[in-house]
Amino acid sequence: MKKVLIVLAILVLGYVFISKKQDYYIIPDDSIRFRVIANSNSVYDKYVKIKVKESLEQSFYDDLSNSTSIEESRQIITNNIEDYKSIVQETLNDLSYDEGFTINYGLNYFPEKEYKGVIYEEGNYGSLVITIGKGEGENFWCVLFPPICTLEAEETDDIEYRFLIKDLFDKYILNK
């Protein structure tokens, strides 16, 4: 009987976790977003957008991974904005891409976006935005502070993913 109750409890917990969906996630005011907008939605323009993003990832990681506050992160970005411009220009030069770009650090408009079932509200947010060419294409964006973007640049070989319900099933039902 005890095992049946445990299995039933696990199933109920699983249902609760699966059925509970957060409709909105508001990125807090004390965050800094990063956005790269492609010139157009052509395959090559989207490729250029990704190359620009990738060229900046290591710099962001090096610059921001040890930042402990929004103020410190803002100062780091302000101090390094010319370096970021140089990195973008060098990337575009390497690709022989001459559409140009703009870079803006401050309040920038972000449209509403749904990603993995989470809706990110539209609005003006503190951010670093790079617009390539006309900026009429799809965009990449993430959060620089807290350092969500920079976590992607870290090694992830040591991460072990576990499933709570499977662990409970193994422990209480299979006695592993």
Phi and psi in degrees as GROMACS dihedral restraints (atoms count N, CA, C in turn):
[ dihedral_restraints ]
;  ai    aj    ak    al  type     phi  dphi    fc
    3     4     5     6     1   -60.9    20    10
    4     5     6     7     1   -42.9    20    10
    6     7     8     9     1   -65.0    20    10
    7     8     9    10     1   -38.1    20    10
    9    10    11    12     1   -63.4    20    10
   10    11    12    13     1   -43.2    20    10
   12    13    14    15     1   -65.0    20    10
   13    14    15    16     1   -38.3    20    10
   15    16    17    18     1   -66.7    20    10
   16    17    18    19     1   -44.8    20    10
   18    19    20    21     1   -61.4    20    10
   19    20    21    22     1   -43.9    20    10
   21    22    23    24     1   -61.6    20    10
   22    23    24    25     1   -43.1    20    10
   24    25    26    27     1   -62.9    20    10
   25    26    27    28     1   -40.9    20    10
   27    28    29    30     1   -63.7    20    10
   28    29    30    31     1   -43.4    20    10
   30    31    32    33     1   -63.5    20    10
   31    32    33    34     1   -41.6    20    10
   33    34    35    36     1   -64.3    20    10
   34    35    36    37     1   -44.9    20    10
   36    37    38    39     1   -61.6    20    10
   37    38    39    40     1   -42.8    20    10
   39    40    41    42     1   -59.8    20    10
   40    41    42    43     1   -43.0    20    10
   42    43    44    45     1   -63.7    20    10
   43    44    45    46     1   -42.8    20    10
   45    46    47    48     1   -62.2    20    10
   46    47    48    49     1   -45.6    20    10
   48    49    50    51     1   -66.1    20    10
   49    50    51    52     1   -39.5    20    10
   51    52    53    54     1   -73.3    20    10
   52    53    54    55     1   -40.4    20    10
   54    55    56    57     1   -81.0    20    10
   55    56    57    58     1   -19.1    20    10
   57    58    59    60     1   -82.6    20    10
   58    59    60    61     1   111.0    20    10
   60    61    62    63     1  -117.7    20    10
   61    62    63    64     1   131.4    20    10
   63    64    65    66     1   -82.1    20    10
   64    65    66    67     1   122.7    20    10
   66    67    68    69     1   -76.0    20    10
   67    68    69    70     1   -37.4    20    10
   69    70    71    72     1  -136.4    20    10
   70    71    72    73     1   142.1    20    10
   72    73    74    75     1  -125.7    20    10
   73    74    75    76     1   119.2    20    10
   75    76    77    78     1  -100.3    20    10
   76    77    78    79     1   118.1    20    10
   78    79    80    81     1   -67.7    20    10
   79    80    81    82     1   128.8    20    10
   81    82    83    84     1   -62.9    20    10
   82    83    84    85     1   158.0    20    10
   84    85    86    87     1   -59.0    20    10
   85    86    87    88     1   -30.6    20    10
   87    88    89    90     1   -88.2    20    10
   88    89    90    91     1    54.6    20    10
   90    91    92    93     1  -136.7    20    10
   91    92    93    94     1   161.9    20    10
   93    94    95    96     1  -128.9    20    10
   94    95    96    97     1   121.0    20    10
   96    97    98    99     1   -91.7    20    10
   97    98    99   100     1   160.9    20    10
   99   100   101   102     1  -132.3    20    10
  100   101   102   103     1   134.4    20    10
  102   103   104   105     1  -142.3    20    10
  103   104   105   106     1   136.6    20    10
  105   106   107   108     1  -122.6    20    10
  106   107   108   109     1   121.8    20    10
  108   109   110   111     1  -107.0    20    10
  109   110   111   112     1   126.6    20    10
  111   112   113   114     1   -73.1    20    10
  112   113   114   115     1   155.0    20    10
  114   115   116   117     1   -59.2    20    10
  115   116   117   118     1   -45.8    20    10
  117   118   119   120     1  -151.4    20    10
  118   119   120   121     1  -174.1    20    10
  120   121   122   123     1   -97.4    20    10
  121   122   123   124     1    17.3    20    10
  123   124   125   126     1   -66.7    20    10
  124   125   126   127     1   155.5    20    10
  126   127   128   129     1   -57.9    20    10
  127   128   129   130     1   -43.7    20    10
  129   130   131   132     1   -67.1    20    10
  130   131   132   133     1   -42.0    20    10
  132   133   134   135     1   -63.1    20    10
  133   134   135   136     1   -37.2    20    10
  135   136   137   138     1   -68.5    20    10
  136   137   138   139     1   -35.0    20    10
  138   139   140   141     1   -62.5    20    10
  139   140   141   142     1   -44.8    20    10
  141   142   143   144     1   -60.9    20    10
  142   143   144   145     1   -43.0    20    10
  144   145   146   147     1   -56.3    20    10
  145   146   147   148     1   -47.2    20    10
  147   148   149   150     1   -65.7    20    10
  148   149   150   151     1   -38.9    20    10
  150   151   152   153     1   -63.8    20    10
  151   152   153   154     1   -39.3    20    10
  153   154   155   156     1   -63.1    20    10
  154   155   156   157     1   -46.9    20    10
  156   157   158   159     1   -58.1    20    10
  157   158   159   160     1   -48.8    20    10
  159   160   161   162     1   -63.1    20    10
  160   161   162   163     1   -35.1    20    10
  162   163   164   165     1   -67.6    20    10
  163   164   165   166     1   -24.2    20    10
  165   166   167   168     1   -93.9    20    10
  166   167   168   169     1   -17.5    20    10
  168   169   170   171     1   -55.9    20    10
  169   170   171   172     1   -48.4    20    10
  171   172   173   174     1   -65.2    20    10
  172   173   174   175     1   -38.7    20    10
  174   175   176   177     1   -62.5    20    10
  175   176   177   178     1   -44.3    20    10
  177   178   179   180     1   -61.3    20    10
  178   179   180   181     1   -43.2    20    10
  180   181   182   183     1   -61.5    20    10
  181   182   183   184     1   -49.4    20    10
  183   184   185   186     1   -60.1    20    10
  184   185   186   187     1   -40.9    20    10
  186   187   188   189     1   -79.5    20    10
  187   188   189   190     1   -38.0    20    10
  189   190   191   192     1  -111.7    20    10
  190   191   192   193     1   -10.5    20    10
  192   193   194   195     1   -63.5    20    10
  193   194   195   196     1   -25.8    20    10
  195   196   197   198     1  -102.0    20    10
  196   197   198   199     1     5.0    20    10
  198   199   200   201     1   -69.0    20    10
  199   200   201   202     1   137.1    20    10
  201   202   203   204     1  -111.9    20    10
  202   203   204   205     1    -2.0    20    10
  204   205   206   207     1  -149.0    20    10
  205   206   207   208     1   160.3    20    10
  207   208   209   210     1   -63.7    20    10
  208   209   210   211     1   -38.4    20    10
  210   211   212   213     1   -64.0    20    10
  211   212   213   214     1   -43.7    20    10
  213   214   215   216     1   -63.5    20    10
  214   215   216   217     1   -42.3    20    10
  216   217   218   219     1   -64.2    20    10
  217   218   219   220     1   -41.1    20    10
  219   220   221   222     1   -60.3    20    10
  220   221   222   223     1   -44.0    20    10
  222   223   224   225     1   -65.5    20    10
  223   224   225   226     1   -40.9    20    10
  225   226   227   228     1   -61.4    20    10
  226   227   228   229     1   -46.2    20    10
  228   229   230   231     1   -63.1    20    10
  229   230   231   232     1   -45.2    20    10
  231   232   233   234     1   -59.1    20    10
  232   233   234   235     1   -43.9    20    10
  234   235   236   237     1   -67.6    20    10
  235   236   237   238     1   -24.6    20    10
  237   238   239   240     1  -110.8    20    10
  238   239   240   241     1     8.5    20    10
  240   241   242   243     1   -59.4    20    10
  241   242   243   244     1   -38.3    20    10
  243   244   245   246     1   -66.3    20    10
  244   245   246   247     1   -36.6    20    10
  246   247   248   249     1   -63.7    20    10
  247   248   249   250     1   -41.6    20    10
  249   250   251   252     1   -63.4    20    10
  250   251   252   253     1   -40.8    20    10
  252   253   254   255     1   -60.5    20    10
  253   254   255   256     1   -43.4    20    10
  255   256   257   258     1   -63.8    20    10
  256   257   258   259     1   -39.9    20    10
  258   259   260   261     1   -63.9    20    10
  259   260   261   262     1   -44.3    20    10
  261   262   263   264     1   -63.4    20    10
  262   263   264   265     1   -46.0    20    10
  264   265   266   267     1   -61.7    20    10
  265   266   267   268     1   -42.6    20    10
  267   268   269   270     1   -63.2    20    10
  268   269   270   271     1   -40.3    20    10
  270   271   272   273     1   -62.6    20    10
  271   272   273   274     1   -46.7    20    10
  273   274   275   276     1   -63.8    20    10
  274   275   276   277     1   -39.1    20    10
  276   277   278   279     1   -62.8    20    10
  277   278   279   280     1   -44.2    20    10
  279   280   281   282     1   -60.4    20    10
  280   281   282   283     1   -30.5    20    10
  282   283   284   285     1   -91.1    20    10
  283   284   285   286     1     2.4    20    10
  285   286   287   288     1    52.3    20    10
  286   287   288   289     1    43.6    20    10
  288   289   290   291     1  -106.7    20    10
  289   290   291   292     1   116.8    20    10
  291   292   293   294     1  -115.2    20    10
  292   293   294   295     1    28.8    20    10
  294   295   296   297     1   -78.8    20    10
  295   296   297   298     1   -11.8    20    10
  297   298   299   300     1    78.5    20    10
  298   299   300   301     1   177.7    20    10
  300   301   302   303     1  -160.8    20    10
  301   302   303   304     1   161.2    20    10
  303   304   305   306     1  -125.6    20    10
  304   305   306   307     1   153.3    20    10
  306   307   308   309     1  -132.0    20    10
  307   308   309   310     1   131.3    20    10
  309   310   311   312     1  -134.1    20    10
  310   311   312   313     1   126.3    20    10
  312   313   314   315     1  -113.9    20    10
  313   314   315   316     1   118.2    20    10
  315   316   317   318     1   157.7    20    10
  316   317   318   319     1  -148.8    20    10
  318   319   320   321     1   -81.7    20    10
  319   320   321   322     1   124.6    20    10
  321   322   323   324     1  -134.3    20    10
  322   323   324   325     1   149.0    20    10
  324   325   326   327     1   -78.7    20    10
  325   326   327   328     1   134.7    20    10
  327   328   329   330     1  -123.1    20    10
  328   329   330   331     1   126.8    20    10
  330   331   332   333     1   -73.8    20    10
  331   332   333   334     1   163.8    20    10
  333   334   335   336     1   -61.7    20    10
  334   335   336   337     1   142.6    20    10
  336   337   338   339     1  -143.9    20    10
  337   338   339   340     1   137.9    20    10
  339   340   341   342     1  -107.5    20    10
  340   341   342   343     1   129.0    20    10
  342   343   344   345     1  -139.8    20    10
  343   344   345   346     1   121.2    20    10
  345   346   347   348     1    52.7    20    10
  346   347   348   349     1    42.4    20    10
  348   349   350   351     1    80.8    20    10
  349   350   351   352     1     0.2    20    10
  351   352   353   354     1  -106.8    20    10
  352   353   354   355     1   132.5    20    10
  354   355   356   357     1   -98.4    20    10
  355   356   357   358     1   123.3    20    10
  357   358   359   360     1  -100.5    20    10
  358   359   360   361     1   121.9    20    10
  360   361   362   363     1   -70.1    20    10
  361   362   363   364     1   148.4    20    10
  363   364   365   366     1   -71.6    20    10
  364   365   366   367     1   159.7    20    10
  366   367   368   369     1   156.0    20    10
  367   368   369   370     1  -179.8    20    10
  369   370   371   372     1   -97.4    20    10
  370   371   372   373     1   126.0    20    10
  372   373   374   375     1  -131.6    20    10
  373   374   375   376     1   149.3    20    10
  375   376   377   378     1   -61.7    20    10
  376   377   378   379     1   122.7    20    10
  378   379   380   381     1  -163.7    20    10
  379   380   381   382     1   164.2    20    10
  381   382   383   384     1  -111.0    20    10
  382   383   384   385     1   114.5    20    10
  384   385   386   387     1  -119.0    20    10
  385   386   387   388     1   128.1    20    10
  387   388   389   390     1  -111.9    20    10
  388   389   390   391     1   121.5    20    10
  390   391   392   393     1  -110.9    20    10
  391   392   393   394     1   120.0    20    10
  393   394   395   396     1   -94.0    20    10
  394   395   396   397     1   127.7    20    10
  396   397   398   399     1    57.3    20    10
  397   398   399   400     1  -128.9    20    10
  399   400   401   402     1   -76.7    20    10
  400   401   402   403     1   -15.1    20    10
  402   403   404   405     1    65.0    20    10
  403   404   405   406     1    37.1    20    10
  405   406   407   408     1  -103.3    20    10
  406   407   408   409     1     7.9    20    10
  408   409   410   411     1  -103.5    20    10
  409   410   411   412     1  -176.1    20    10
  411   412   413   414     1   -67.4    20    10
  412   413   414   415     1   161.5    20    10
  414   415   416   417     1  -125.4    20    10
  415   416   417   418     1   159.2    20    10
  417   418   419   420     1  -108.4    20    10
  418   419   420   421     1   139.5    20    10
  420   421   422   423     1  -151.5    20    10
  421   422   423   424     1   155.3    20    10
  423   424   425   426     1  -158.8    20    10
  424   425   426   427     1  -168.4    20    10
  426   427   428   429     1  -116.2    20    10
  427   428   429   430     1   124.8    20    10
  429   430   431   432     1   -82.7    20    10
  430   431   432   433     1   -34.7    20    10
  432   433   434   435     1  -140.2    20    10
  433   434   435   436     1   125.2    20    10
  435   436   437   438     1   -55.1    20    10
  436   437   438   439     1   153.8    20    10
  438   439   440   441     1   -73.2    20    10
  439   440   441   442     1    64.1    20    10
  441   442   443   444     1   -72.0    20    10
  442   443   444   445     1   -44.1    20    10
  444   445   446   447     1   -61.4    20    10
  445   446   447   448     1   -43.5    20    10
  447   448   449   450     1   -70.8    20    10
  448   449   450   451     1   -21.7    20    10
  450   451   452   453     1   -64.5    20    10
  451   452   453   454     1   -29.5    20    10
  453   454   455   456     1   -66.0    20    10
  454   455   456   457     1   -24.0    20    10
  456   457   458   459     1   -82.3    20    10
  457   458   459   460     1   -14.1    20    10
  459   460   461   462     1   -76.5    20    10
  460   461   462   463     1   159.6    20    10
  462   463   464   465     1   -68.6    20    10
  463   464   465   466     1   137.2    20    10
  465   466   467   468     1  -121.4    20    10
  466   467   468   469     1    17.5    20    10
  468   469   470   471     1   -64.5    20    10
  469   470   471   472     1   -28.0    20    10
  471   472   473   474     1   -89.0    20    10
  472   473   474   475     1     3.6    20    10
  474   475   476   477     1   -81.6    20    10
  475   476   477   478     1   132.2    20    10
  477   478   479   480     1  -115.7    20    10
  478   479   480   481     1   123.0    20    10
  480   481   482   483     1   -92.4    20    10
  481   482   483   484     1   133.1    20    10
  483   484   485   486     1  -130.4    20    10
  484   485   486   487     1   152.1    20    10
  486   487   488   489     1  -112.4    20    10
  487   488   489   490     1   115.6    20    10
  489   490   491   492     1   -55.2    20    10
  490   491   492   493     1   -47.2    20    10
  492   493   494   495     1   -64.0    20    10
  493   494   495   496     1   -40.7    20    10
  495   496   497   498     1   -63.4    20    10
  496   497   498   499     1   -42.3    20    10
  498   499   500   501     1   -61.7    20    10
  499   500   501   502     1   -43.8    20    10
  501   502   503   504     1   -65.2    20    10
  502   503   504   505     1   -41.0    20    10
  504   505   506   507     1   -61.2    20    10
  505   506   507   508     1   -47.0    20    10
  507   508   509   510     1   -60.5    20    10
  508   509   510   511     1   -42.2    20    10
  510   511   512   513     1   -71.8    20    10
  511   512   513   514     1   -49.3    20    10
  513   514   515   516     1   -94.4    20    10
  514   515   516   517     1   -26.5    20    10
  516   517   518   519     1   -98.2    20    10
  517   518   519   520     1   -46.7    20    10
  519   520   521   522     1   -91.9    20    10
  520   521   522   523     1    -6.5    20    10
  522   523   524   525     1    55.3    20    10
  523   524   525   526     1    41.1    20    10
